[in-house]
Amino acid sequence: MRQAGRSIPARRATLDNHPVRTFALELHESEAAADPVTQLEAWFADALSAGVPLPEAAALATATPDGAPSVRIVLVKRREAGGFVFHSNYESRKARELAANPRGALVFYWEALGRQVRVEGPVARTSAQETAAYVRSRPHGSQLSALASPQSRRVASREELERRVARIAAAHEGRELPVPETWGGYRLVPQTVEFWQRRPDRLHDRLCYRRAEGGRWSIERLAP
């Protein structure tokens, strides 16, 4: 049995007349990791090896309480057993929707490998300590922008945003920037995680992990 998620040496292939770099063209239950985070990290390593730009980028879907959806790309900086962590302004549209309807869905898509991963589950804010640690790791300019931007709110012009950044930079010149009060992390706790592997003639592989009682995971195959 191959180790879960281990890459087959890269070669060129054509699937449905679509050229892809193939690392593992098949996805079998017998080779899948026992938990989805381990499986995702194996695929993430393949994406890095394949030179996929920003493999941590994922589409995040949220919805209002009456079901009106919205979606955007976020960077999922941490992927661990406790959840998938991304960051946002707490007054943004996504934040308002998560406050009213605290569930979300993520989709990672790595076209070069013919793979996607879907993650669904409840979402909650990370701790202030986690947010501060992440903020301090960001480039200075990104920290300034997070402080200056009223995310998802109407602004008069780009020049207005640039003036806000300049004022904050001048006010804190030579000092550490504060952690924004209205900005921080969210953790999506996975309840279902689906792995999709492109296969010839549209007969794709789909394995879905579902969280069972006691925190264990069941794996089932879905029809493409």
Beta strands, then each sheet from edge to edge (+ up, - down):
strand 1: 11-15
strand 2: 18-22
strand 3: 57-63
strand 4: 69-75
strand 5: 78-80
strand 6: 83-89
strand 7: 103-110
strand 8: 115-125
strand 9: 183-188
strand 10: 192-197
strand 11: 205-211
strand 12: 217-221
sheet 1: 1+ 2-
sheet 2: 4+ 3- 7+ 8- 9+ 6- 5+
sheet 3: 4+ 3- 7+ 8- 10+ 11- 12+
end
